[in-house]
Structure formats: C-alpha cells, structure tokens
Amino acid sequence: MPYVNIKITDEGVTTEQKRKLVQGTTQLLVDVLGKSPATTFVVIDEVSTDNWGLGYHLVSELRQAAAQ
C-alpha cells in the first residue's frame, strides 16, 4: 500500500494539474514497482509560501525580491 506525499507551494496550482500529479505518480508506482492503483495513496499538501523556507529566507520573501 504505497503512500506518496507531494508538497507544493500554494501558488495557483489547478485541480487539473493536481489530477495529473496523482495520475502520473500512481502510474509511476505501477510501472516501476508493479503496485496496484487501487491501493496507492497520493496526498498533495499545499503550503503557504510564508511557511516554506529556503536557506535563510521565506519563499514569500524570495518571490517578492525576485519581482522587484
């Protein structure tokens, strides 16, 4: 029973994009490991850029600096 957790920032990911992530991840586990799609769980967590850090900075700060 595979469980895959995908974490992404909450920056406008559409339902269709999420559907493709779930389908593609499930298919990868089927193709590589022979796992059953019926027992494969894929969870997508959307994280605020204020709650995601890179190096010494919040991603929201990095995005702001890049936009200037």
LUMLUMDREN-2810 file (N, C-alpha, C; in Angstrom, 1 decimal):
<atoms>
<atom><aa>M</aa><ch>A</ch><at>N</at><xx>0.8</xx><yy>-1.2</yy><zz>0.0</zz></atom>
<atom><aa>M</aa><ch>A</ch><at>CA</at><xx>0.0</xx><yy>0.0</yy><zz>0.0</zz></atom>
<atom><aa>M</aa><ch>A</ch><at>C</at><xx>0.9</xx><yy>1.2</yy><zz>0.0</zz></atom>
<atom><aa>P</aa><ch>A</ch><at>N</at><xx>1.3</xx><yy>1.7</yy><zz>-1.2</zz></atom>
<atom><aa>P</aa><ch>A</ch><at>CA</at><xx>2.2</xx><yy>2.9</yy><zz>-1.3</zz></atom>
<atom><aa>P</aa><ch>A</ch><at>C</at><xx>1.4</xx><yy>4.2</yy><zz>-0.8</zz></atom>
<atom><aa>Y</aa><ch>A</ch><at>N</at><xx>2.2</xx><yy>5.0</yy><zz>-0.2</zz></atom>
<atom><aa>Y</aa><ch>A</ch><at>CA</at><xx>1.7</xx><yy>6.3</yy><zz>0.2</zz></atom>
<atom><aa>Y</aa><ch>A</ch><at>C</at><xx>2.7</xx><yy>7.4</yy><zz>-0.2</zz></atom>
<atom><aa>V</aa><ch>A</ch><at>N</at><xx>2.3</xx><yy>8.3</yy><zz>-1.1</zz></atom>
<atom><aa>V</aa><ch>A</ch><at>CA</at><xx>3.2</xx><yy>9.3</yy><zz>-1.6</zz></atom>
<atom><aa>V</aa><ch>A</ch><at>C</at><xx>2.6</xx><yy>10.7</yy><zz>-1.1</zz></atom>
<atom><aa>N</aa><ch>A</ch><at>N</at><xx>3.5</xx><yy>11.5</yy><zz>-0.6</zz></atom>
<atom><aa>N</aa><ch>A</ch><at>CA</at><xx>3.1</xx><yy>12.9</yy><zz>-0.1</zz></atom>
<atom><aa>N</aa><ch>A</ch><at>C</at><xx>3.8</xx><yy>13.9</yy><zz>-1.0</zz></atom>
<atom><aa>I</aa><ch>A</ch><at>N</at><xx>3.1</xx><yy>14.7</yy><zz>-1.7</zz></atom>
<atom><aa>I</aa><ch>A</ch><at>CA</at><xx>3.7</xx><yy>15.7</yy><zz>-2.6</zz></atom>
<atom><aa>I</aa><ch>A</ch><at>C</at><xx>3.4</xx><yy>17.0</yy><zz>-1.9</zz></atom>
<atom><aa>K</aa><ch>A</ch><at>N</at><xx>4.5</xx><yy>17.8</yy><zz>-1.6</zz></atom>
<atom><aa>K</aa><ch>A</ch><at>CA</at><xx>4.3</xx><yy>19.1</yy><zz>-1.0</zz></atom>
<atom><aa>K</aa><ch>A</ch><at>C</at><xx>4.7</xx><yy>20.2</yy><zz>-2.1</zz></atom>
<atom><aa>I</aa><ch>A</ch><at>N</at><xx>3.7</xx><yy>21.1</yy><zz>-2.2</zz></atom>
<atom><aa>I</aa><ch>A</ch><at>CA</at><xx>4.0</xx><yy>22.2</yy><zz>-3.2</zz></atom>
<atom><aa>I</aa><ch>A</ch><at>C</at><xx>3.5</xx><yy>23.5</yy><zz>-2.5</zz></atom>
<atom><aa>T</aa><ch>A</ch><at>N</at><xx>4.0</xx><yy>24.6</yy><zz>-3.0</zz></atom>
<atom><aa>T</aa><ch>A</ch><at>CA</at><xx>3.6</xx><yy>25.9</yy><zz>-2.5</zz></atom>
<atom><aa>T</aa><ch>A</ch><at>C</at><xx>2.2</xx><yy>26.2</yy><zz>-3.1</zz></atom>
<atom><aa>D</aa><ch>A</ch><at>N</at><xx>1.4</xx><yy>27.0</yy><zz>-2.4</zz></atom>
<atom><aa>D</aa><ch>A</ch><at>CA</at><xx>0.0</xx><yy>27.3</yy><zz>-2.8</zz></atom>
<atom><aa>D</aa><ch>A</ch><at>C</at><xx>0.0</xx><yy>28.5</yy><zz>-3.7</zz></atom>
<atom><aa>E</aa><ch>A</ch><at>N</at><xx>0.6</xx><yy>28.3</yy><zz>-4.9</zz></atom>
<atom><aa>E</aa><ch>A</ch><at>CA</at><xx>0.7</xx><yy>29.4</yy><zz>-5.9</zz></atom>
<atom><aa>E</aa><ch>A</ch><at>C</at><xx>-0.1</xx><yy>29.1</yy><zz>-7.2</zz></atom>
<atom><aa>G</aa><ch>A</ch><at>N</at><xx>-1.4</xx><yy>28.9</yy><zz>-7.0</zz></atom>
<atom><aa>G</aa><ch>A</ch><at>CA</at><xx>-2.2</xx><yy>28.8</yy><zz>-8.2</zz></atom>
<atom><aa>G</aa><ch>A</ch><at>C</at><xx>-2.2</xx><yy>27.4</yy><zz>-8.9</zz></atom>
<atom><aa>V</aa><ch>A</ch><at>N</at><xx>-2.0</xx><yy>26.3</yy><zz>-8.2</zz></atom>
<atom><aa>V</aa><ch>A</ch><at>CA</at><xx>-2.0</xx><yy>25.0</yy><zz>-8.9</zz></atom>
<atom><aa>V</aa><ch>A</ch><at>C</at><xx>-3.5</xx><yy>24.7</yy><zz>-9.1</zz></atom>
<atom><aa>T</aa><ch>A</ch><at>N</at><xx>-3.8</xx><yy>24.3</yy><zz>-10.3</zz></atom>
<atom><aa>T</aa><ch>A</ch><at>CA</at><xx>-5.2</xx><yy>24.0</yy><zz>-10.7</zz></atom>
<atom><aa>T</aa><ch>A</ch><at>C</at><xx>-5.6</xx><yy>22.6</yy><zz>-10.3</zz></atom>
<atom><aa>T</aa><ch>A</ch><at>N</at><xx>-6.8</xx><yy>22.3</yy><zz>-10.2</zz></atom>
<atom><aa>T</aa><ch>A</ch><at>CA</at><xx>-7.3</xx><yy>21.0</yy><zz>-10.0</zz></atom>
<atom><aa>T</aa><ch>A</ch><at>C</at><xx>-6.8</xx><yy>20.0</yy><zz>-11.0</zz></atom>
<atom><aa>E</aa><ch>A</ch><at>N</at><xx>-6.8</xx><yy>20.4</yy><zz>-12.3</zz></atom>
<atom><aa>E</aa><ch>A</ch><at>CA</at><xx>-6.4</xx><yy>19.6</yy><zz>-13.4</zz></atom>
<atom><aa>E</aa><ch>A</ch><at>C</at><xx>-4.9</xx><yy>19.2</yy><zz>-13.2</zz></atom>
<atom><aa>Q</aa><ch>A</ch><at>N</at><xx>-4.1</xx><yy>20.2</yy><zz>-12.8</zz></atom>
<atom><aa>Q</aa><ch>A</ch><at>CA</at><xx>-2.7</xx><yy>19.9</yy><zz>-12.5</zz></atom>
<atom><aa>Q</aa><ch>A</ch><at>C</at><xx>-2.5</xx><yy>18.9</yy><zz>-11.4</zz></atom>
<atom><aa>K</aa><ch>A</ch><at>N</at><xx>-3.3</xx><yy>19.0</yy><zz>-10.4</zz></atom>
<atom><aa>K</aa><ch>A</ch><at>CA</at><xx>-3.2</xx><yy>18.1</yy><zz>-9.2</zz></atom>
<atom><aa>K</aa><ch>A</ch><at>C</at><xx>-3.7</xx><yy>16.7</yy><zz>-9.7</zz></atom>
<atom><aa>R</aa><ch>A</ch><at>N</at><xx>-4.7</xx><yy>16.7</yy><zz>-10.5</zz></atom>
<atom><aa>R</aa><ch>A</ch><at>CA</at><xx>-5.2</xx><yy>15.4</yy><zz>-11.1</zz></atom>
<atom><aa>R</aa><ch>A</ch><at>C</at><xx>-4.0</xx><yy>14.7</yy><zz>-11.8</zz></atom>
<atom><aa>K</aa><ch>A</ch><at>N</at><xx>-3.3</xx><yy>15.5</yy><zz>-12.6</zz></atom>
<atom><aa>K</aa><ch>A</ch><at>CA</at><xx>-2.2</xx><yy>14.9</yy><zz>-13.4</zz></atom>
<atom><aa>K</aa><ch>A</ch><at>C</at><xx>-1.1</xx><yy>14.4</yy><zz>-12.5</zz></atom>
<atom><aa>L</aa><ch>A</ch><at>N</at><xx>-0.8</xx><yy>15.1</yy><zz>-11.4</zz></atom>
<atom><aa>L</aa><ch>A</ch><at>CA</at><xx>0.2</xx><yy>14.7</yy><zz>-10.4</zz></atom>
<atom><aa>L</aa><ch>A</ch><at>C</at><xx>-0.2</xx><yy>13.4</yy><zz>-9.8</zz></atom>
<atom><aa>V</aa><ch>A</ch><at>N</at><xx>-1.5</xx><yy>13.2</yy><zz>-9.4</zz></atom>
<atom><aa>V</aa><ch>A</ch><at>CA</at><xx>-2.0</xx><yy>12.0</yy><zz>-8.8</zz></atom>
<atom><aa>V</aa><ch>A</ch><at>C</at><xx>-1.9</xx><yy>10.9</yy><zz>-9.8</zz></atom>
<atom><aa>Q</aa><ch>A</ch><at>N</at><xx>-2.4</xx><yy>11.1</yy><zz>-11.1</zz></atom>
<atom><aa>Q</aa><ch>A</ch><at>CA</at><xx>-2.3</xx><yy>10.1</yy><zz>-12.1</zz></atom>
<atom><aa>Q</aa><ch>A</ch><at>C</at><xx>-0.9</xx><yy>9.6</yy><zz>-12.5</zz></atom>
<atom><aa>G</aa><ch>A</ch><at>N</at><xx>0.0</xx><yy>10.6</yy><zz>-12.6</zz></atom>
<atom><aa>G</aa><ch>A</ch><at>CA</at><xx>1.3</xx><yy>10.3</yy><zz>-13.0</zz></atom>
<atom><aa>G</aa><ch>A</ch><at>C</at><xx>2.1</xx><yy>9.6</yy><zz>-11.9</zz></atom>
<atom><aa>T</aa><ch>A</ch><at>N</at><xx>1.9</xx><yy>10.0</yy><zz>-10.7</zz></atom>
<atom><aa>T</aa><ch>A</ch><at>CA</at><xx>2.6</xx><yy>9.4</yy><zz>-9.6</zz></atom>
<atom><aa>T</aa><ch>A</ch><at>C</at><xx>2.1</xx><yy>7.9</yy><zz>-9.4</zz></atom>
<atom><aa>T</aa><ch>A</ch><at>N</at><xx>0.8</xx><yy>7.7</yy><zz>-9.5</zz></atom>
<atom><aa>T</aa><ch>A</ch><at>CA</at><xx>0.2</xx><yy>6.4</yy><zz>-9.4</zz></atom>
<atom><aa>T</aa><ch>A</ch><at>C</at><xx>0.8</xx><yy>5.5</yy><zz>-10.6</zz></atom>
<atom><aa>Q</aa><ch>A</ch><at>N</at><xx>0.8</xx><yy>6.0</yy><zz>-11.8</zz></atom>
<atom><aa>Q</aa><ch>A</ch><at>CA</at><xx>1.3</xx><yy>5.3</yy><zz>-12.9</zz></atom>
<atom><aa>Q</aa><ch>A</ch><at>C</at><xx>2.8</xx><yy>4.9</yy><zz>-12.7</zz></atom>
<atom><aa>L</aa><ch>A</ch><at>N</at><xx>3.6</xx><yy>5.8</yy><zz>-12.2</zz></atom>
<atom><aa>L</aa><ch>A</ch><at>CA</at><xx>5.0</xx><yy>5.5</yy><zz>-11.9</zz></atom>
<atom><aa>L</aa><ch>A</ch><at>C</at><xx>5.1</xx><yy>4.3</yy><zz>-11.0</zz></atom>
<atom><aa>L</aa><ch>A</ch><at>N</at><xx>4.3</xx><yy>4.3</yy><zz>-9.9</zz></atom>
<atom><aa>L</aa><ch>A</ch><at>CA</at><xx>4.4</xx><yy>3.2</yy><zz>-9.0</zz></atom>
<atom><aa>L</aa><ch>A</ch><at>C</at><xx>3.9</xx><yy>1.9</yy><zz>-9.6</zz></atom>
<atom><aa>V</aa><ch>A</ch><at>N</at><xx>3.0</xx><yy>2.0</yy><zz>-10.5</zz></atom>
<atom><aa>V</aa><ch>A</ch><at>CA</at><xx>2.5</xx><yy>0.8</yy><zz>-11.2</zz></atom>
<atom><aa>V</aa><ch>A</ch><at>C</at><xx>3.6</xx><yy>0.3</yy><zz>-12.2</zz></atom>
<atom><aa>D</aa><ch>A</ch><at>N</at><xx>4.2</xx><yy>1.2</yy><zz>-12.9</zz></atom>
<atom><aa>D</aa><ch>A</ch><at>CA</at><xx>5.2</xx><yy>0.8</yy><zz>-13.9</zz></atom>
<atom><aa>D</aa><ch>A</ch><at>C</at><xx>6.5</xx><yy>0.3</yy><zz>-13.3</zz></atom>
<atom><aa>V</aa><ch>A</ch><at>N</at><xx>7.0</xx><yy>1.0</yy><zz>-12.2</zz></atom>
<atom><aa>V</aa><ch>A</ch><at>CA</at><xx>8.3</xx><yy>0.7</yy><zz>-11.7</zz></atom>
<atom><aa>V</aa><ch>A</ch><at>C</at><xx>8.2</xx><yy>-0.4</yy><zz>-10.6</zz></atom>
<atom><aa>L</aa><ch>A</ch><at>N</at><xx>7.2</xx><yy>-0.4</yy><zz>-9.8</zz></atom>
<atom><aa>L</aa><ch>A</ch><at>CA</at><xx>7.1</xx><yy>-1.3</yy><zz>-8.7</zz></atom>
<atom><aa>L</aa><ch>A</ch><at>C</at><xx>6.0</xx><yy>-2.4</yy><zz>-8.8</zz></atom>
<atom><aa>G</aa><ch>A</ch><at>N</at><xx>5.2</xx><yy>-2.2</yy><zz>-9.8</zz></atom>
<atom><aa>G</aa><ch>A</ch><at>CA</at><xx>4.1</xx><yy>-3.2</yy><zz>-10.0</zz></atom>
<atom><aa>G</aa><ch>A</ch><at>C</at><xx>3.0</xx><yy>-3.1</yy><zz>-9.0</zz></atom>
<atom><aa>K</aa><ch>A</ch><at>N</at><xx>2.9</xx><yy>-1.9</yy><zz>-8.4</zz></atom>
<atom><aa>K</aa><ch>A</ch><at>CA</at><xx>1.9</xx><yy>-1.6</yy><zz>-7.4</zz></atom>
<atom><aa>K</aa><ch>A</ch><at>C</at><xx>0.5</xx><yy>-1.5</yy><zz>-8.0</zz></atom>
<atom><aa>S</aa><ch>A</ch><at>N</at><xx>-0.5</xx><yy>-1.8</yy><zz>-7.2</zz></atom>
<atom><aa>S</aa><ch>A</ch><at>CA</at><xx>-1.9</xx><yy>-1.7</yy><zz>-7.6</zz></atom>
<atom><aa>S</aa><ch>A</ch><at>C</at><xx>-2.4</xx><yy>-0.2</yy><zz>-7.4</zz></atom>
<atom><aa>P</aa><ch>A</ch><at>N</at><xx>-3.0</xx><yy>0.3</yy><zz>-8.5</zz></atom>
<atom><aa>P</aa><ch>A</ch><at>CA</at><xx>-3.5</xx><yy>1.7</yy><zz>-8.3</zz></atom>
<atom><aa>P</aa><ch>A</ch><at>C</at><xx>-4.6</xx><yy>1.8</yy><zz>-7.3</zz></atom>
<atom><aa>A</aa><ch>A</ch><at>N</at><xx>-5.3</xx><yy>0.7</yy><zz>-7.1</zz></atom>
<atom><aa>A</aa><ch>A</ch><at>CA</at><xx>-6.4</xx><yy>0.6</yy><zz>-6.1</zz></atom>
<atom><aa>A</aa><ch>A</ch><at>C</at><xx>-6.0</xx><yy>0.8</yy><zz>-4.7</zz></atom>
<atom><aa>T</aa><ch>A</ch><at>N</at><xx>-4.7</xx><yy>0.6</yy><zz>-4.4</zz></atom>
<atom><aa>T</aa><ch>A</ch><at>CA</at><xx>-4.2</xx><yy>0.7</yy><zz>-3.0</zz></atom>
<atom><aa>T</aa><ch>A</ch><at>C</at><xx>-3.0</xx><yy>1.7</yy><zz>-2.9</zz></atom>
<atom><aa>T</aa><ch>A</ch><at>N</at><xx>-3.0</xx><yy>2.6</yy><zz>-3.9</zz></atom>
<atom><aa>T</aa><ch>A</ch><at>CA</at><xx>-1.9</xx><yy>3.6</yy><zz>-3.9</zz></atom>
<atom><aa>T</aa><ch>A</ch><at>C</at><xx>-2.5</xx><yy>4.9</yy><zz>-3.5</zz></atom>
<atom><aa>F</aa><ch>A</ch><at>N</at><xx>-2.0</xx><yy>5.5</yy><zz>-2.5</zz></atom>
<atom><aa>F</aa><ch>A</ch><at>CA</at><xx>-2.5</xx><yy>6.8</yy><zz>-2.0</zz></atom>
<atom><aa>F</aa><ch>A</ch><at>C</at><xx>-1.5</xx><yy>7.9</yy><zz>-2.4</zz></atom>
<atom><aa>V</aa><ch>A</ch><at>N</at><xx>-2.0</xx><yy>9.0</yy><zz>-2.9</zz></atom>
<atom><aa>V</aa><ch>A</ch><at>CA</at><xx>-1.2</xx><yy>10.2</yy><zz>-3.2</zz></atom>
<atom><aa>V</aa><ch>A</ch><at>C</at><xx>-1.9</xx><yy>11.4</yy><zz>-2.5</zz></atom>
<atom><aa>V</aa><ch>A</ch><at>N</at><xx>-1.1</xx><yy>12.1</yy><zz>-1.7</zz></atom>
<atom><aa>V</aa><ch>A</ch><at>CA</at><xx>-1.7</xx><yy>13.2</yy><zz>-1.0</zz></atom>
<atom><aa>V</aa><ch>A</ch><at>C</at><xx>-0.9</xx><yy>14.4</yy><zz>-1.4</zz></atom>
<atom><aa>I</aa><ch>A</ch><at>N</at><xx>-1.6</xx><yy>15.5</yy><zz>-1.7</zz></atom>
<atom><aa>I</aa><ch>A</ch><at>CA</at><xx>-0.9</xx><yy>16.8</yy><zz>-2.1</zz></atom>
<atom><aa>I</aa><ch>A</ch><at>C</at><xx>-1.2</xx><yy>17.8</yy><zz>-1.0</zz></atom>
<atom><aa>D</aa><ch>A</ch><at>N</at><xx>-0.1</xx><yy>18.3</yy><zz>-0.4</zz></atom>
<atom><aa>D</aa><ch>A</ch><at>CA</at><xx>-0.2</xx><yy>19.3</yy><zz>0.6</zz></atom>
<atom><aa>D</aa><ch>A</ch><at>C</at><xx>0.2</xx><yy>20.6</yy><zz>0.0</zz></atom>
<atom><aa>E</aa><ch>A</ch><at>N</at><xx>-0.6</xx><yy>21.6</yy><zz>0.0</zz></atom>
<atom><aa>E</aa><ch>A</ch><at>CA</at><xx>-0.3</xx><yy>23.0</yy><zz>-0.5</zz></atom>
<atom><aa>E</aa><ch>A</ch><at>C</at><xx>0.1</xx><yy>23.8</yy><zz>0.7</zz></atom>
<atom><aa>V</aa><ch>A</ch><at>N</at><xx>1.4</xx><yy>24.3</yy><zz>0.7</zz></atom>
<atom><aa>V</aa><ch>A</ch><at>CA</at><xx>1.9</xx><yy>25.0</yy><zz>1.8</zz></atom>
<atom><aa>V</aa><ch>A</ch><at>C</at><xx>2.1</xx><yy>26.5</yy><zz>1.4</zz></atom>
<atom><aa>S</aa><ch>A</ch><at>N</at><xx>1.6</xx><yy>27.3</yy><zz>2.3</zz></atom>
<atom><aa>S</aa><ch>A</ch><at>CA</at><xx>1.8</xx><yy>28.8</yy><zz>2.1</zz></atom>
<atom><aa>S</aa><ch>A</ch><at>C</at><xx>3.3</xx><yy>29.1</yy><zz>2.0</zz></atom>
<atom><aa>T</aa><ch>A</ch><at>N</at><xx>3.6</xx><yy>30.1</yy><zz>1.1</zz></atom>
<atom><aa>T</aa><ch>A</ch><at>CA</at><xx>5.0</xx><yy>30.5</yy><zz>0.9</zz></atom>
<atom><aa>T</aa><ch>A</ch><at>C</at><xx>5.5</xx><yy>31.1</yy><zz>2.2</zz></atom>
<atom><aa>D</aa><ch>A</ch><at>N</at><xx>4.6</xx><yy>31.6</yy><zz>3.1</zz></atom>
<atom><aa>D</aa><ch>A</ch><at>CA</at><xx>5.1</xx><yy>32.1</yy><zz>4.4</zz></atom>
<atom><aa>D</aa><ch>A</ch><at>C</at><xx>5.5</xx><yy>31.0</yy><zz>5.3</zz></atom>
<atom><aa>N</aa><ch>A</ch><at>N</at><xx>5.2</xx><yy>29.7</yy><zz>5.0</zz></atom>
<atom><aa>N</aa><ch>A</ch><at>CA</at><xx>5.5</xx><yy>28.6</yy><zz>5.8</zz></atom>
<atom><aa>N</aa><ch>A</ch><at>C</at><xx>6.5</xx><yy>27.7</yy><zz>5.2</zz></atom>
<atom><aa>W</aa><ch>A</ch><at>N</at><xx>7.2</xx><yy>28.2</yy><zz>4.2</zz></atom>
<atom><aa>W</aa><ch>A</ch><at>CA</at><xx>8.2</xx><yy>27.4</yy><zz>3.4</zz></atom>
<atom><aa>W</aa><ch>A</ch><at>C</at><xx>9.5</xx><yy>28.2</yy><zz>3.4</zz></atom>
<atom><aa>G</aa><ch>A</ch><at>N</at><xx>10.6</xx><yy>27.7</yy><zz>3.8</zz></atom>
<atom><aa>G</aa><ch>A</ch><at>CA</at><xx>11.9</xx><yy>28.4</yy><zz>3.8</zz></atom>
<atom><aa>G</aa><ch>A</ch><at>C</at><xx>12.9</xx><yy>27.8</yy><zz>2.9</zz></atom>
<atom><aa>L</aa><ch>A</ch><at>N</at><xx>13.7</xx><yy>28.6</yy><zz>2.4</zz></atom>
<atom><aa>L</aa><ch>A</ch><at>CA</at><xx>14.9</xx><yy>28.1</yy><zz>1.6</zz></atom>
<atom><aa>L</aa><ch>A</ch><at>C</at><xx>16.1</xx><yy>28.9</yy><zz>2.0</zz></atom>
<atom><aa>G</aa><ch>A</ch><at>N</at><xx>17.1</xx><yy>28.2</yy><zz>2.5</zz></atom>
<atom><aa>G</aa><ch>A</ch><at>CA</at><xx>18.2</xx><yy>28.8</yy><zz>3.1</zz></atom>
<atom><aa>G</aa><ch>A</ch><at>C</at><xx>17.8</xx><yy>29.6</yy><zz>4.3</zz></atom>
<atom><aa>Y</aa><ch>A</ch><at>N</at><xx>18.1</xx><yy>30.9</yy><zz>4.4</zz></atom>
<atom><aa>Y</aa><ch>A</ch><at>CA</at><xx>17.7</xx><yy>31.7</yy><zz>5.5</zz></atom>
<atom><aa>Y</aa><ch>A</ch><at>C</at><xx>16.4</xx><yy>32.5</yy><zz>5.3</zz></atom>
<atom><aa>H</aa><ch>A</ch><at>N</at><xx>15.7</xx><yy>32.3</yy><zz>4.2</zz></atom>
<atom><aa>H</aa><ch>A</ch><at>CA</at><xx>14.6</xx><yy>33.1</yy><zz>3.8</zz></atom>
<atom><aa>H</aa><ch>A</ch><at>C</at><xx>13.3</xx><yy>32.4</yy><zz>3.6</zz></atom>
<atom><aa>L</aa><ch>A</ch><at>N</at><xx>12.2</xx><yy>33.1</yy><zz>3.8</zz></atom>
<atom><aa>L</aa><ch>A</ch><at>CA</at><xx>10.9</xx><yy>32.6</yy><zz>3.5</zz></atom>
<atom><aa>L</aa><ch>A</ch><at>C</at><xx>10.7</xx><yy>32.6</yy><zz>2.0</zz></atom>
<atom><aa>V</aa><ch>A</ch><at>N</at><xx>10.0</xx><yy>31.7</yy><zz>1.4</zz></atom>
<atom><aa>V</aa><ch>A</ch><at>CA</at><xx>9.8</xx><yy>31.7</yy><zz>0.0</zz></atom>
<atom><aa>V</aa><ch>A</ch><at>C</at><xx>9.0</xx><yy>33.0</yy><zz>-0.4</zz></atom>
<atom><aa>S</aa><ch>A</ch><at>N</at><xx>8.1</xx><yy>33.4</yy><zz>0.4</zz></atom>
<atom><aa>S</aa><ch>A</ch><at>CA</at><xx>7.3</xx><yy>34.6</yy><zz>0.1</zz></atom>
<atom><aa>S</aa><ch>A</ch><at>C</at><xx>8.2</xx><yy>35.8</yy><zz>-0.1</zz></atom>
<atom><aa>E</aa><ch>A</ch><at>N</at><xx>9.3</xx><yy>35.9</yy><zz>0.8</zz></atom>
<atom><aa>E</aa><ch>A</ch><at>CA</at><xx>10.2</xx><yy>37.0</yy><zz>0.7</zz></atom>
<atom><aa>E</aa><ch>A</ch><at>C</at><xx>11.1</xx><yy>36.9</yy><zz>-0.6</zz></atom>
<atom><aa>L</aa><ch>A</ch><at>N</at><xx>11.5</xx><yy>35.7</yy><zz>-0.9</zz></atom>
<atom><aa>L</aa><ch>A</ch><at>CA</at><xx>12.3</xx><yy>35.4</yy><zz>-2.1</zz></atom>
<atom><aa>L</aa><ch>A</ch><at>C</at><xx>11.5</xx><yy>35.8</yy><zz>-3.4</zz></atom>
<atom><aa>R</aa><ch>A</ch><at>N</at><xx>10.2</xx><yy>35.4</yy><zz>-3.4</zz></atom>
<atom><aa>R</aa><ch>A</ch><at>CA</at><xx>9.3</xx><yy>35.8</yy><zz>-4.5</zz></atom>
<atom><aa>R</aa><ch>A</ch><at>C</at><xx>9.2</xx><yy>37.3</yy><zz>-4.6</zz></atom>
<atom><aa>Q</aa><ch>A</ch><at>N</at><xx>9.0</xx><yy>38.0</yy><zz>-3.5</zz></atom>
<atom><aa>Q</aa><ch>A</ch><at>CA</at><xx>8.9</xx><yy>39.4</yy><zz>-3.5</zz></atom>
<atom><aa>Q</aa><ch>A</ch><at>C</at><xx>10.1</xx><yy>40.1</yy><zz>-4.1</zz></atom>
<atom><aa>A</aa><ch>A</ch><at>N</at><xx>11.3</xx><yy>39.6</yy><zz>-3.6</zz></atom>
<atom><aa>A</aa><ch>A</ch><at>CA</at><xx>12.6</xx><yy>40.2</yy><zz>-4.1</zz></atom>
<atom><aa>A</aa><ch>A</ch><at>C</at><xx>12.8</xx><yy>39.9</yy><zz>-5.5</zz></atom>
<atom><aa>A</aa><ch>A</ch><at>N</at><xx>12.4</xx><yy>38.8</yy><zz>-6.0</zz></atom>
<atom><aa>A</aa><ch>A</ch><at>CA</at><xx>12.5</xx><yy>38.5</yy><zz>-7.4</zz></atom>
<atom><aa>A</aa><ch>A</ch><at>C</at><xx>11.6</xx><yy>39.3</yy><zz>-8.3</zz></atom>
<atom><aa>A</aa><ch>A</ch><at>N</at><xx>10.5</xx><yy>39.7</yy><zz>-7.8</zz></atom>
<atom><aa>A</aa><ch>A</ch><at>CA</at><xx>9.5</xx><yy>40.5</yy><zz>-8.6</zz></atom>
<atom><aa>A</aa><ch>A</ch><at>C</at><xx>9.9</xx><yy>42.0</yy><zz>-8.7</zz></atom>
<atom><aa>Q</aa><ch>A</ch><at>N</at><xx>10.8</xx><yy>42.4</yy><zz>-7.8</zz></atom>
<atom><aa>Q</aa><ch>A</ch><at>CA</at><xx>11.2</xx><yy>43.8</yy><zz>-7.9</zz></atom>
<atom><aa>Q</aa><ch>A</ch><at>C</at><xx>12.3</xx><yy>44.1</yy><zz>-8.9</zz></atom>
</atoms>
